[in-house]
């Protein structure tokens, strides 16, 4: 994820695209300090942007396959988080009920 974000940010710097530069500026620390849901949303957005710039990113070894792999991993994480939230809610209901 970070390598794709950095490749997008490098592209933004090269092309002078300030909005893209701001949106793709990432750091490991910044991602780790966000809430889980915010991090997932940020990853989804980076993946969407990467899909838009697939051809331009290929020069940085970020291929369509790499981008789609990121999309698949994001979906797996979303599913795992949803299951965890559901399980926690069910446990709370069982204890309270």
C-alpha positions in Angstrom: 0.0 0.0 0.0 2.7 2.5 1.0 4.7 1.7 -2.2 1.7 2.5 -4.4 0.9 5.7 -2.4 4.5 6.8 -2.7 4.6 6.0 -6.5 1.4 8.1 -6.9 2.9 10.9 -4.8 6.1 10.8 -6.9 3.9 11.1 -10.0 2.1 14.0 -8.5 5.4 15.8 -7.7 6.7 15.2 -11.3 3.5 16.5 -12.9 2.9 19.3 -10.4 -0.5 18.0 -9.5 -0.9 19.5 -6.0 -4.3 18.0 -5.2 -3.0 14.5 -6.1 0.2 15.2 -4.1 -1.8 16.1 -1.0 -4.1 13.1 -1.3 -1.3 10.6 -1.8 1.1 11.8 0.9 1.3 8.8 3.2 3.5 7.6 6.0 3.5 4.4 8.0 3.1 6.3 11.2 0.3 8.4 9.9 -1.7 5.3 8.8 -1.0 3.5 12.1 -2.3 6.5 14.1 -5.6 6.6 12.3 -8.7 4.7 13.4 -9.0 1.4 11.6 -12.0 2.5 9.6 -10.1 5.7 8.5 -7.1 3.7 7.4 -9.3 1.3 5.4 -11.0 4.2 3.7 -7.6 5.8 2.9 -6.4 2.5 1.4 -9.5 2.2 -0.7 -9.0 5.8 -2.0 -5.4 5.1 -2.8 -6.4 2.0 -4.7 -9.1 3.9 -6.7 -6.5 6.6 -7.6 -4.0 4.0 -8.6 -6.5 2.4 -10.9 -6.9 5.8 -12.6 -3.2 6.2 -13.1 -2.3 2.5 -13.9 -0.5 3.3 -17.1 1.6 6.1 -15.6 2.5 4.0 -12.5 3.8 1.1 -14.6 7.2 3.0 -15.0 7.5 2.7 -11.2 6.9 -1.1 -11.2 3.3 -0.6 -10.0 1.4 -2.8 -12.5 -2.3 -3.4 -12.9 -1.8 -6.7 -11.2 -0.2 -5.1 -8.1 -3.0 -2.6 -7.9 -5.6 -5.4 -8.1 -3.8 -7.4 -5.5 -4.0 -4.4 -3.2 -7.8 -4.2 -3.9 -8.2 -7.8 -3.0 -6.3 -7.4 0.2 -8.4 -4.4 1.2 -11.5 -6.4 0.6 -10.2 -9.2 2.8 -9.4 -6.7 5.6 -12.8 -5.1 5.3 -14.4 -8.6 5.7 -12.3 -9.5 8.6 -13.0 -6.2 10.4 -16.7 -6.5 9.8 -16.7 -10.1 11.2 -14.8 -8.9 14.3 -17.2 -6.0 14.8 -20.2 -8.4 14.5 -18.6 -10.9 16.9 -17.9 -8.2 19.5 -21.5 -6.9 19.2 -22.9 -10.4 19.6 -20.8 -11.0 22.7 -21.9 -7.7 24.2 -25.6 -8.5 23.5 -25.2 -12.0 25.1 -23.6 -10.5 28.2 -26.2 -7.8 28.6 -29.2 -9.9 27.6 
